[in-house]
Each structure stands twice: as structure tokens, then as C-alpha cells.
């Protein structure tokens, strides 16, 4: 294959027109020349060419979109905006750091992590810092995040920090400053990893040429730290405790769980039994050894912290008994409050006997009279912050921006000076950002990560770079957007390959069960299956209806359209009045309202609402869904959207429905061919079979029990919706026979769309549920499934005749009525036995160590 040379004329050079901001340190350009450690990279981009670089950037955006990488930030505006998932934006140009500079940063991060560790060990131990006066008592005792119950947790090695991060920025003279410490449960390492994977795929040759230090080594250290923290167990069960899909970092939680091989859980998935933290699974309660937590400390144990609204009751007691390890231990976040920045130089000198390698941004404690006087005098130059930070709460940042702010701020501070600090505003460095085929400077901040190693903290080379177009306080600027960069630490020598894959030291017990599936995930998968099938049948009914509405004939000439409207009205797809002839005449023509009804998100039964529910359930089970499955369902969610402007006619909807049905079929293929036949498959497919049998029965009841008009046209529409028209014609040619249609759609177990086939597969799934074999005789769910299948198998389609009448007969009506009565009962029994968390469940037997 011949490669077309890139065009490298001056007009195509991305870097030639780039202009740094005066008096601001620019990562790329020193004001006159490109910095030495950037020159090789810049030449590599020039060799690629501006056009090819643009194409690769577009590919990178598509890759991020397909992975569904998103961030739920605290947006500016209404509460609805605050919880909106935003696509993760990655700039194609990384920030480059030479190894000599990174080594200095790394030493500073390691020192700071060690210092934070020693501070926490003292505050939750002898409290010598308070007794000696180095740290005023009110700094700790007025801290809203300090609870006496956090004492006595006995963390392994008395270590309160396993994961630490520091937010860094570079001042105009090129020095790096710490703007904030993160010790509660630092987030961002998963985003940094995904940034690196995506960035390296965009410019792989440049990545290898520049000898970029790898991130895998850091995550190897993470796994080693987890094992050391729970050394009493050879192969500990580790879970990542997430705040759930509505939290800002859920994508990262699911991503890290998959990458590290840990189980992603929510508080409802865990319970304390017999002084052990247990994971609720379909196979029983399984002991948990290590919890890597995301929730704030005061949201982890409602039994000991009265205002906590969630968490795991008795968690702290289990920690005290050393029966579980929580990383980071509860209470570790108190030192990330800005008020501690005031004392960091003295604390470092006192505890470590050395100065800070990375200085913090200048901070004044307003509770100190001399500092307060300075703050009042210079308030226009400073940023005022709440002295105590609560992770996730991005309020409490104040500055003088207009006339009148100054006096208001001073009065607020003087009312309770101990609750405020003032910080110098650092003019953060800039780096080129690619936008509209040009480069413009944007301010950056670098979050660097560290994990507790065997002898010292180990750092991630680089970290997560965040961008802001304006110079605002760091926390405030990151609320505006979530655009980011990768950070490349350049090595002078080639980088050795590292892998998280560990060579086994001993054999392992072979398993084929999958009973360790958390009950919550099983519930999500069950309802995902139901909604997938509901979307499919809804789309097929709509497609069949629209294909007739857009034909040459009138509605009065197509009796099947009236039947389909009645079906859609009963299903809630369209207004119920369209199902009654007298009311239908008073409503606008269905052709006018159908497209709007399809995308009506206020209607929970509209097709758009069902697609939204599918995406929500998929997101809640992200760590159990394969990458291909996610891409398909993410494409469904992104593709099935109403027009942004204007109005779509029914022909537009028809094309959209075709794409939706095709994507759903692709996902069905993935389920059939790629999912191991464990409980993940059983609950997902059980939901599909339950819904398909329900919808098929409802559809036939509307079409055949009380039909009106041409029966042959109705039967053809029914076969078309059921995707069985080709099979029917291959058997019976063109003529429509009621008995033959019923045989194909009700009793023929070789037809994947028949009711009998759904019930047969339901029975197989029920027989494979956990602990079914432990019961004497048959369980309730087995008897219900067998009864349903028996009723269909005993139905004699040869006795259904309608030569002179359009009714399919009382026997069909009774059968469909029985199916629609027993299926909800089966669903309820399965849900109560396996999927309900709040009630005692017979299958969750305690497993004591």
C-alpha cells in the first residue's frame, strides 16, 4: 500500500501561527522558540500533516463516543444541567514533560503523600500535633468531616492513605505548585488511563518514538498495595464501592473495575453478617475482604453517623475488628481541606525534618488575626475559600469580581473567620489546544496520582490534565467543562514492556457457575432484557403501521391499521383515544401525531423512553457488558433521536426504525454467540423471553380475538411484526390460513418468535437458577413455567376454525388470557426470590469463614 505524502507547506503547519499569552508560562513555546523536549513531537506532527492530523482527531472523537466515556459534572445553571452526562473531551495534543522535570515532581508527590500519612496517623492517634500547638485544636475540632467514631479503625500498618493525588499548576516562572491535596478517594486515574489508550492510538508512531513512560506499572502497584493491605488472605475478594450511575465518576469506577479485575458494587450490594461484610449474590452471601471506596467517609455507615443517608450499617465495627479493609480508611479526607495548606511548611519540617519539595499555593488562615488583617487589606487580589472541603461539594469559592463584592466578602469572613482561608491566585501555565483546525492556548492543571508502595509512595508518570479557557480558581474552572489532555513523561531511553497479567504461583479451582453475580446486577440485566424486547416489538409494530400509512391506500381500506392502532393504544405508545373508533374521529389524524408520539419522552411507554431506559440499565451494568455490546447499545441511544430542528415525516421515522431494529438484532446476536451461559446470560435472556411472550400474546389478542375487516391482511401484518412472514410463505405460499399462522406463532417450538419457544426457553432458564436443585420437588417458579409451557403445548390449533367468522374462537382467547395471567406471576416470583434487596431472601444463605 503506497502512502500519500503529507502536505507540509507553511499554511498546513499547525504550530506556525500559535501565539502564547504574554507573561504566562507556555508548555510548548518559550515566547520565541519551541521548547527542546517538544521539538521532536512537533516535527512528528508536521510530518503527519494538518489534514491527516484532523482525520485522526475525528477518529479519536468517534472512539471516545463509541466507548461512551462521559462525566457527570456540576454544571453551571439549573439542577437538571448539574446532573447531565457530558461526553468526555480529549484534546489531541498531550502535555510533554521531560523525565528530569518529572523526577522532581514525583519526589514532591511522594514526600507530600508521606506527610499526609503522618498527619492522619497523629490526628487519629496520639494527637501530638495538637498538644504541641503546631496545629491549632480548632483546625481539627471544628472540621465538619471529623468524627470521633473514625478513631480505632486499626487500618493495616496504621496507614490512612493508600491512594493520594495532588492538583498541580505551574506559575509564570516555571515552578510547580500544589493547589490542592486529595486524600478522601482521589478520582481521575481511570480517566487518565483511558486518555492514554485513546491518545496512543491516534499517534502510535509518535508515542513510541518519544519513549513515553507507561501507566500500566502504576496500576500494578495499585494491585500490589491492595494485596499488602489484606495480607491475611491469599486471594482476597476486592470490590470497588461506587456511588452509582448518577455519580460523576461512575464511568471511571466501571472502567477500573474491569481493568483491575475487581467487582463493582453499590452500597445496597453489601451487608454485614456475622461481623463480616458480605456481597449479595445469586449464589449466596460471599465475604468481602477489601473495599476500595468512592463514597465520602460520612456516607459509609449510617449506624454510627446519624445524618448518613446510605452506606453499609456496622461497616466501622467490622473495620475495627480487622475483618475488612477499606481503602482509603474512613476519615482520611480531612487533610484535603484548604486550611491544612496554611500549616504544611511547618508540619513538613516538624515531621520529616525537611522543607517541602513542592510548595503549596500561599494560603492565609482567616482565624489568625494577623492573617485576617492581611486578607482584608488585599482581598481584591485573593481567592476566598471555605476552610473545610467536602468532596463533591464545589461551592465555597469567592472572589471580588464587581463593585460591592469587597465589603460583602469582608463581612462574611469577619462573621466567622475560622471557617475561611484566602489563597494567592496562581496564573497557571498554558498549553496548545486543538480547535477548529487551529491551536490556541488554554490554562492547564495537572492531577498527579500516587499509591502506597512497600517502602514509599509510588507515582503515576504524568496524570490527568484538565483545561480551562479562562483564569479562574481551579475548582471553579473545572466546573465549566471537562476537556482534558494526556500527560506524557518522556524518557531518555526505550521503555520496557509491563503488563498487569500475573503469572500464577499455584493452581486454581475451575469454575463454571457464575453464581457470584450480584443480585442488583441480575435485576438490571433482567429488566434490560425486557426493555430490549419491548423496544423491538414496539419498533416492529410502528414500522408495520407506518409502512401502510405511507402507502397509496387509505386507512379505511386497511383494517389491519385500525387493529394496530388499537394495539399501540393499549401498549401506551399512542394516545388511548386512537384505540376507540368514536374517540379516534375526534383526534388529529394519526399520520400527524405518530412521529411526535415516538419521541415523546414524557410518555414512559414511548419508543424513545424505552431506548433511554435501555441505555440507563446498560450503564448500571457497565462492568458486566462487553465492549461490543456497549458500542451497539450506545449507538442505539445516540442514533435514535428526534430531529433537532424541523419536523420529521413518517418516511424519516421508517428509516430510523429500520436502523433501530437492525441494531437490536445485532445485540441479540451478541447475546446468542458471545455471552457465557452463566447467570448473566440467564437473567438477561429470561427478561427477553418473558417480554416477547407477553407482547406476542397481547398482539395476537388484539389482532385475532376481536378482529374486524379482512382477516388475511391482519394475519399478514401479524406475521410481519413477528418476523415470520418468510417462514410462513416458504411453508404455505401466499394464502393466509388462521390455523397455520397460529401454529407458527403459538405452538411451533422451532420458530424463535413463537410463544411456545419463549416458554420453553423460560423453563430452561428457571431450571438453571441458583439453588433450584436444592429443593425437594419443584419450586414455585418451575411449576409456573411448566404450567405455561404445558398450556401452549396442549393447545390444538387444528380445532380453531373461522371459515364464516372472523373470531379465532374462545379457546384461543382462554389460552392468551392464561398466558397473560401466569407470566406476571412468574416474573414476580423470580423477582422476589432473586432480585429484591430489601427483603430477606431464602437463597442468600450466610457463609461464615
N, C-alpha and C positions, 0 to 999 in steps of 0.2 A: 504494500500500500504506500503510495507516494504522498508525503506530507507537503501541503502547500505552504511555502514560506510566509511568515508573518510580515505584515507591513510595519516597518519601524521608522517611518518618517516622523519628523518633529511633531506634526499635527496629531499623530497617534500616540505620542508619549504621554502617559498619564501623569508623570511626575514633573514634567517641564513647567506647567502653569501653576503648580502648587505653591501657595504662599502661606507661611506660618504667621501666627498672630504675634505682633510685636511685643517684646518684653515678657513672653511666655515661653517656657522650655518646650520645644517641639521634639518628639521622639525621633522623627525622620530627619529633620533638617536643622542645622545649627544656625540658620539665618543666611548662609552663603553657600554651603555645601551639604551634600547628603552625608550623614554620619558614617564612619568607616564600617561599622558592623551591619549597616543596611545596604551597602553598595552591591554586594553580590546578589542579594534578593531583588533589588531594584532592577539590576541588569537582567535577571531571570524573567521578571515580569515584562520588561521591554522585549525580550526575545519571544515571549509568548505572543505579544501583540495586543493592542487595545481591543480589537474585535473579538479575538479568541478569549481574552480575559473576560469580556462581557458575557460571552456564551457560557463560559464555565461558571460564572457567578449566577447566571439564571438557572443552570443545572443545580447548583448548590441550594438555591432557594427552593427548587422543586423537591430536592432531597429532604430538606427540613420540613417542608409541608407534608410530604408523604409519611414521615416519621411521626407527625402530629406533635412535634416539640412545641410546647406552649407554656405560658407563665400567667398565673392569675395575680395581677398586681393590684396595688392600692391606687386605682386611677384617680384622676382629678375630675370631680364632678359628682354626679348622682350616685347613690348607693348601688344602683344597677351596674353602672360603669365600674365600680370598685371591684366587682366580682366577675368581670368579663374576662374570659380566657383570650389572651393575646398571642398571636403567632410569635415564636422566638425569632428574633432578627440577628443574624450573624454577619458582621462586616467581612468582606473577603481578604482584607489586608490585616495580618496579625501585628501585634506589637513585638518587636525584637529586642531581646536583652542579651548582651554578651555574658559569657559564663563568669567572667571576673566580677561584673556588677552583681550578678545573681548570687554569687557566693557570699557577698556582703549582706544582701537582703536575707538570704537563708540563715546566716548566723544570727541576724537580728530577730527573725521569727522564732528560731529555736530558743534563744535567750528569753524572749517575751513569753513563750509558752511555759518555760520552766518557772519564770517569775510568777505567772498567773497560778500555776500549780501550787507554789509555795504559799501564796497569799490565801488561797482557798483552804489549804491544809491547816493554816493557822486560824483562820476565821471559824472553821468548823471543828477546831481542836482547842489548843491552849489559849488562843486569842492574845498572845504576847504583843502583837502589833497595837492592840487597843490599850493594854496595860502600860506600854512604854510611851504612849502618846504619839507615836509615829503616824498612826491612823486615828483620827478623832472618833470617839464612840458613836457619835450621832451619824457618821457616814454609814455605819452598818445598821444601827438600830432603827433608823428612820427609813431604811431601804424597804420599799413595799414588796420586794421579792425575797426578803429574808424571813425564814420561818424556823422556829426552834425545832420543829419536827424533822428538819433536814439533818440535824446532828445525829450521830450514832449510826450512820448507814453502813459503816465498815466497808467502803469500796476496796477492791483488791489493791494491795500495795499503798493504801491510803491515797490513791490517785483520783482527783476530782475532775481532771481534764484528760480525755483521750483524744478528742478532736478539737482543734483550735484553728481560728482563722483571724487574719488581720486585714483591715481595709487600709491600703496604702495609696498615697498620692505623691507626686514629685513636685517640688517647689521650683520657682524660676531659676534658682542656682543649680538645679540638677539633683539636689538631695532628696532622698525618700523619707517621708514622714508617715507615721501611723495615725490615721484619723479615727480608728475605732477598733476595738477588740471584740471578738465573737467567741464566746465560750459556752453558751447555752446549748446550742445544737447547730453548729455552723452549716449553712446551706450553700450550695453553688458548685460543689466538687463534681456532681453529676452533670451539670450544665457545662462545666469546663471540659469534661471528658467528651461529651457529645460535640462540643465545638471543635475539639481536636480531631475527632474522627471525620467530621464533615470538612474541615479545613484541609486536612491532609489529602482527602480525595479530590479536592479541587485542583491542587498544585502538587501532586505526589513527587515529581522530579525535584522541585524546589525544596520540598520538605526534607528529602533525603540528602540533597546536596548541602543544605545548611547545617546538617548534623544536629537536628533538634532533639533535645533531651525528651525521652518518652515519659508518659504519665503512668504506664502500667506498673512501674516499680513502686509508685506511691500507693496504689491500691493493693499491691502485695503486702506492703507494710500495714495497711488497714486490716487485712485478714489476719496477719500475724499478731497485731495488737489485740484483736478480738479473741484469738486463741489464748494468748497470755492472760487476758483478763479472766478467763474461765478455764484455768489450767487443771481444775479438778475433774473436768470431763474431757475424754479423749476426742469425741466428735460432737461438740455442742450443737444444740438446735438454736439458731440465731434468727431473730426476726427484726425487721425494720418497722417500728411503730409509727405509722403515718397519721396525719390529721384528717386524711380522707381526700376525695377528689376535688373538694371545694377549696383546698388549701393551695397557697401559691406554689408549693414545691412538690405537688403530687407527681408530676411528670418525672422529676428527679428521683423521688422515692422509688417509683416503679422501675425506673431505668437502672438505678443502683442495685435494687433487689435482684433484678435479672442478671446484671453484670457480675455481682459478687456471689450469686447463688444463694441468697437469703430469702426468707419468706416475708412478703409484705403483708402487714396486718393493720387493723384499726383497733381502737380500744375495745369495741364490742366483741372482737375475736378472742380476747383474753379474759381469763377469770382466775381467781385464786382459790385453790382447793388443797387442803392438807398442807398449808404453808408452802405451796409451790405455785408459780404462775403457770397456767395451763392454756394451751391453744385449743380452741374448739374446732374439731374437725369432724368429718362424717364418720370416721372410724373410731372416734373416742377423744378423750382429753389427753393431749400429749404435753409433757413437761417442756417448758422453755428455759433455756439456760442463759441466754444473752438477749437483751433488748437494746437495740440502737434506736433511740427515741427522737421524734420530731416535736411532739407537743411540749409546750412550756412546762417548767417544773411544777407550777401551781395548778396545772390542769391534769396531773397524772394520778392523784389519789384523792378522790372526793371524801374518803373516810377521815383523813387527817387534815385536809384543807377544806374548810366548810364551804367556801364560795366556789369550789371547783364544780363545774357542770358535767364533766366527763371523766375519763380516765379509768383506772383499774382499782377498785377498792382493795385495801390491805397491801398495795404494792410496796409501800415503805417498810411495812413489817417484814415482808419477805426479803427485802434488801438487807435489813438489819440482821436477819438470820443467815445471810450469805447463801440463800437458795436461788437467787437470781442476780445477774449483773446488769445494771442499767448504765448505758454509755450515751452521753456523759451523765454521771450521777445527778440526782435531783439537787437543785440549788447551785449548780456550777455557773449559772448565768449572772450571778450578782456582780461579778467583777467586770462585766462588759459595760456597765453604766458609765457615762462620761465623767462622773465625779471622781472615779479612781484615776483618771488621766492626770488629775492635779498632783497626785502623790507618787506617780510612777518613778520619777528620778530618785526620790528619797528611798522608796521601797526597794528599788534595784540595788542601790548602794548598800542598804542595810542587810538585805537578804542574800545577795550574791557577791557583794564586795566589789562591784564594778559598775561603770556607767552604762546607760542604755546604748546599745549599738544602733538601734533605730529610734530616734527621738519621736515622741508624740507631739501632736499639734499643741501649741501653747494653750493651756486651759486655766481658768481662774474660778475658784470656788466662791460663789457669792456669799456663802455663810461666813467667810473670813472678812472682817471689817476692812482691812487694807485692800484686799482684792475687790471688795464691793465698791469701794471708792474709785478704784481704777476703772472698773466696768462702767460705772455711771458716767465717768468723765469721757470714756472712749466708746460709748455704746453704739455710735454710728459705724464704727469700724469692726464691730464684733458680731458673732453669731451667738444668740442666746439659746440654750438648750435646757430641757428638763434634766435635772441631775441624775435621775434614775431612769434607766431604759427598760422597757418591757418589750421583749422580742415580738415582732409582728405589729406593734403599735407605732405608726410612723408620724404621730403628732408630737408636739412639744418642741418645735424648731421655730425660733422667732428672730427677726432682724428688722432694722429700720429700713423701710422701703419708700415711705412717703411722709409728708408733714403730719404730725400728730402721733406717729408711731413712737417717737422717742419718749415722751412723757408717759405714755401708756405702758411702755415696756418697763420703765423705771419703777412706776407704781406697782406693777405686777411683781417685780423682783423683790422690792422692799417689803412687800406684804409677807413673804416667806422666803428669805434669801437662801436658806439651806436647801431649798428644792430646785435651785438653778445653778448652772455654770455658764461661763462665757468662753468662747473659743475664738482664736485667731482664724480668719478666713484665708485658707491656703489657695493660691492661684494654681490650680492643678495643671499639669502638662497637657499638651495636645498631641494627637496622632492623626494621620490622614484617614478620612472616612470616604468610602466609595459611594457616590450617589449621583444618579443621572449622568453616568459615564465620565464623571469628573471627581477629583479629590478635593475635599475641604477639611479644615482642621476641626476637631471636636475634643473636648476635655475628657480625660480618662481617669479611672480609678482602678486599682488592681487589688482583688481579693486573693490573698495567698493562704494556702492551707497547710496544716501540719497535723501529724498523728503521733501519739506517744510511742516511741520505739523502745527497744530493750534498754538502752543507756541514755538516750536523749530524744527530743522530738525530731521527727523526720518530715521534711517539707516536700510538697509537690512542686516540681520545677515549672515555674510560671504561675498559672492560676486563671482566674476569671476576670476579664477586663470588661468594665462597664463604661458606657458612653453617655455624655450629655452635651447638648448643643450650647447650653448657657452655663455660666459660672454661678452655681447655687450651692448651698450646703449639700454635702454628699448625699445624705439620706433623701433630701427633697428632690435633688436632680434625678435620682433613680426612680422616683415615682412617675416621672413624665414619660419615660419609655424604657423598654427592656432590651435595647440594642446592645450587642456585646461584640467582643473580639477574642480571638485566641491569643495566648501569650507564648512566644517561642523563646526558650532559653537555648542559646547557641553554644555548641561545644566545639572546642578546637580539634577534637579527634572524633573518629567514627563512633557511633553509639551501638553498644551491644544489644542484641535482642533480649527482651524479657517477656515472660508470659505468666498469667495468673494460674495456668493449669499446673496442678501439683501432682508429682509422681506419687502413687500410693505406696505407703510403707507396709500395709498389710491388706489382707483380703477384705471383701465387703459382702454382706448378706444380700443376695439377689432378691429383687422385689418386682412384683407386677400388680400391685394393688392400687395405689393412688388414693387410699383411704385417708391420707393426711391432708386432703383438700379442706381448707377452712369452710365452715358452714355458710359464712357470708358470701364467699366466692361462688359456692354451689348455687345459692339463691340468685345471685346476679346472673350466672350462666343460664339457669333455668328460665328466668324472665327474658334474658337476651334471646334465647331460642324462641320463646313465644312471640316476642315482638318482631323477630326476623320473619317468622311465618305470617304474622299478621300484616306486615308490610308487603310481603309477596302476594298474598291473596287480594289485599286492597288494591295494589298496583294492577293486578291482572283483571280485576273487576272493572277498574277505571279504564284500562286500556280497551277492554272489550266494549264498554259503553261508548267511549269516545270514538272508537273506530266506526261505530254505527251512526253516531251523531254527526260525524263529518262525511257521511256517505250521501248519495243522491236522494235517498228515501227520507220520508217524513217520519216523525215519531209514531204517529197513528198507524203507519204501515209496518211498524216493527214492534210487535208485542213483547219481545224479549227485553227491549229497552225499559218498558214500564216495569217489568219484573225486576230488572237490575236496579232501577231507581228505588223500588221498594226494599230491595236487599241493602242497598247503600244507606237508605234512611234508617233501617233497623240497626245497622252497624255503627251509625253515628257519623258516617263520612259526609253526608249532606244533611240539610235541614229535614227534620222528620216529616214536615208537611208534604214533601215530594213523594212520600210513600202512600198518601191517600189522594185518590183522584179528585175529590171535591176541593181539597186544600191546594192541590197542585195547580189547579186552574187559576187560583188567586195569587200564586207566587210568580216571580220573574221566570222566564224560560230557563230551563236547566242549562242550556248551552251558555248562557251568560254568567251563571254563578258557579259552574263546576270548577273552573280553573282557580277561582278565588278560594273555594272550599278545600281544594287540595293543599293549599299552602297556609291555611288558617291555623296559626299556632295557638290561638285562643281555644280552639277545639282540640281536646286531648285525643280524639279519635281520628283527626285528620292525618293524611299520609305524612305530611311534614312533621307533625308532632310525634308520630311513631318513629320516624327516622331519627329525630332528636333523642328520643328515649333509647334507641339502639346505640347511638354514639355515647350517651351517658353511661349505659350499662357496660359497654366495652371499655370505657375509661376506668370504671370502677374495678374492672378485672384485668387491667393492663398487663400485669406481670404474668398472667396466665394465657394471654392471647399472643399467638405467634406474630412475627413481623409482617408476614404476608397477609394474615387475617386483618391486622390493624390497618394496613395500607388499603385493603379493599373497603373496609367499613368507613375509614376516614375519607376515601374518595366518594363513597355514597353520601356522607354528610356534607362534603364540600360541593358535590355536583348537583344534588337535588335541592336547589334553591329557587325561590321566586325571582322574577325579574327585578333588578334594582330600579329601573325606570320603565315607564310604559306598562303595557298590558300584553300578556301572552294569550294568544288564541289557543283553541283546543289542539291544533296541529303541533304547536310547540310543546304542549303537555304530552302529546303522544310520543314524541321523540324522547322526551325526558323519562317517561315511564319505561320505554324500551331499554334505555341505559340502566335504569334502576333495577329492572328485572334481571338484566344480564349480570350486573354486579352481585346481586343476591344469589344468582345461580353459581357464580364463581366462588362465593363464600361457602355455599353448600358443598361444592366440590372439595374445598379445603377441609371442611369438616369430615367429609367421607374418606378422604385419602391421606390426611396428614395428622389427624388427632389420634393419639393412642387411646385404646378402648379402656380407659380408666374412668374415674368419676367425673372428670372434666367433660369427657365425651358424653357420658350417660345423662348428666343433668342438662347439658346444652341440647342434646338431641331429644331428650324426653320433653323438653319445653316445645320444641318444634313439632313433634308428633302430636302432643296434646292440642296445640293450637290448630294444626292442619286438620285434625279430625273434627274439632269443634267448628271451624269455619266451613268445612265441606258439608257437614250436617246442616248447618244453618243455611248455606247456599241452596242445597237441594230442597230443604223445606220450603224456602221462598219460591223456588222455581217449579217444583213438581207437586207439592201438596195442594196448592190452590192456584194453578196456572190459569191464564186467560189468553186466548188467541191461538196462534199457530204453534203446536207442540214441537214440531220438527225444528223450528227456529230457536225455540227455547232450549231444546236439547243440544243443538249445535253450539249455542252460546255457553251452555254449561260445560260442554267438553272443551271448548276453547279456553275457558278460565282455568279448568283443571289440567291444562296442558296434555290432554289425552285425545285430541281430535285425530292426530295422525294414526295413533294406535287403533282407534275405532274404525277409521276408513280402511286400514290395512286388513281388518277382520271382516267388516260388514259393508264395505264400499260406501255409497252415497246415502242410502236410505237410513232414516233415523228410527230405531226401534227402542221403545222405552225400556223393555226388559234387558236388552243388550247394553244400553247406557248404564242402567243400574248395576248390572253385573260388573262392568268395567270400573265404575266409580265407587261401588259399595263393597262388593264381595270378592273381587279378584285380587288376591294377595300378591300376584306377580306385578301388579301395577303400582309403582311407587307413590301414586297420587290417591289410591283408593283408601276408603275408611278402614277396611279390613287390614291393609298393610300398616297403617298407622297404629292400630290397636295391637297388632302382632308385635310390632317393634316396641311399643309401650310395655307390653308384658315382659319382653326380654330385658328392657332397662330396669323394670321393677324387680325382676329376679336377681339382677346384678347389684342392687343397692346394698350398702354395708349392713352386716349383721342379719340379713334376711335369713340366711341359712341357720342362724342360731335359734330360731323359733320352732316350736313343735307345731306341725301343720302349716297352714298358710297364714300370712299376715293379712291385715285388712286391705292393704294396697294390692296385694297379689289377688285376693278374691275379687276386688273391684275390677282389676284389669282383666282377669279371666272371664268375669261375667260379661263385660263389654265385648270381648272377642267372641264369646260363645253366642251372644245375641246376634251378631252380624253373620257369623258362620251358619247359624240356623235360619237365617232369612232366605226364603225361597223366591228368587226373582222370577222364576217361571210362572208363578201364580199371580204376578202383577200384570194385569191386562187393562188396557184402556182403548179398545177399538172404537167405542162410541162416546167415550167421555174423556175429559182432559185430566181428571183426577188420577193420581198414581195409586190410590187405594188407601184404605185405613191401615193396612199392615205396614206400609212404608212410613206413614205418619207416626205410628206407635214406635217403630224402630228408631226413627230420628229423635223422637221425644225421649226415649230411654237413653240414647247416647248423650243427648244434651243435659240429661239429668245426672248421669253417673260420672261423666268426665269432670265436672267441678268438684264432686265428692272425692274423686281420686286425687285431684290436684290439692285439695285441702288436706287430705290425709298425709300426702308426701310432704307438704309444706310444714305441717305441724310436727311431723316426726323428725325431719332433717333440716329445715330451713329457718325455724323460728328461734331466735336467740334468747328472748326474754323469759321463756317458759322452760321448766325442766324437761329434758329430752331423754327418753329411755335409752337411746343409742350412745349417749355421752357418758360412758362409764369411767369412773375415776381410775387413773393409772398412777399408782404410788411407786416411787423409786425404791 
